[in-house]
């Protein structure tokens, strides 16, 4: 199961965001929309990255996706403890979809890397 893509790209002007594509050794710009499916969410922001508003939108999208698979079962989501992830609105959307959130300390995620540990998470 794969969640819909959620991207935050640089820019605030109207129009399409572009991605650099290399084919046959030649680079060219391609409209981002041509590389994504209809369910993808693209947020334009300068500088690119999450803020609480963007996290809230992402949490709603992820909650809807999670609820569509095994709606009566619990799910697990691991995040770092960055301040941007501390949004009550976003967390409530996840909790309503039966998503349990594990927030690792944001300054230790490079040391912990829990999802890279095969013995703890198996094939996840």
TORBA-229372 format. One record per residue (C-alpha): x, y, z; residue in one letter. Coordinates in pm, whole numbers, plus 50000, padded with zeros to 5 digits. Each point is the difference from the previous one (the first is absolute). Example, Ala and Ser with C-alpha at 12.3 -4.5 7.8 and 13.67 -1.06 7.14 Angstrom:
BEGIN
512304955050780a/501375034449934s/
! end
This chain:
BEGIN
500005000050000x/501405033749898x/498715033550124x/499295027849749x/502985022649944x/500165031950206x/502645025049891x/501005034550121x/501815018849725x/501695034049978x/497975027749848x/496975021350057x/499245012049647x/497164985049803x/500804972849748x/501664966450021x/502984989650203x/502734984049792x/502334970950059x/503394994149837x/499974967549799x/503034983249846x/499324977449701x/502724986949767x/502545022350175x/498025031849929x/498315020850268x/496675017049946x/497225015050211x/496664981950017x/496805012350163x/499624982750338x/496304993549935x/500914977449705x/501954976950236x/497284996450267x/496664982450016x/496705017850066x/500044992750375x/503355017550059x/500015031650210x/502535027149915x/500445029950231x/501965030149873x/501965018150270x/503185020850034x/502144986650154x/498774964649927x/499274978950306x/497344993450258x/498375024850231x/497044992250224x/497465008949732x/501684977149748x/500284972450264x/496255002950068x/499224995349630x/502454970849980x/498514983850313x/496495002249853x/501184984349674x/501884972350180x/497054993450235x/497624996149706x/502454976249833x/500544979850320x/496264997850066x/499394986149651x/502144969150079x/498754977750280x/497755027050149x/499434981450327x/503654991850071x/502625021550167x/502915014249800x/503425013050102x/501755031749880x/503535009350107x/500985036949988x/502815020050144x/499085023750281x/500485031949801x/497885029250121x/498215001149666x/498514965650080x/498505012250327x/496645010649863x/496894989950192x/497875002349686x/502334976949807x/500294975150286x/496224998650046x/499544992249631x/502454971150037x/498464987150325x/496514999649844x/501404977849724x/501414975950265x/503595010449924x/502314998150301x/502885024449977x/503484993650137x/502015032250020x/503734995150041x/502035029350134x/500865021849700x/503615004550105x/500604962550029x/498394986249685x/503374997949825x/501204977350283x/496894979150057x/498854993249642x/497444975350129x/498594991749659x/503444988749881x/500174973350269x/498904967249835x/499764981250329x/497535025550142x/497815006449697x/500624970749768x/499155007849640x/498525034250078x/
! end
